[in-house]
């Protein structure tokens, strides 16, 4: 494999993973608004729990990308 082919493969993988992280962020925002709407008056503890789980998963994804493709 030449250096050019290796670089092309590297950037192809980064694009896929970055797209997945963007899709996760969009899903989290949409679902978060739904959770906020459902828990408007009852069970307000679910909102911070949900967002802390989503942010943790997102940070783990970013770390995975950074460590895997560095």
Secondary structure, 3 states (H helix, E strand, C coil): CCHHHHHHHHHHHHHHHHHHHHHHHHHHHHHHHHHHHHCCCCCCHHHHHHHHHHHHHHHHHHHHHHHHCC
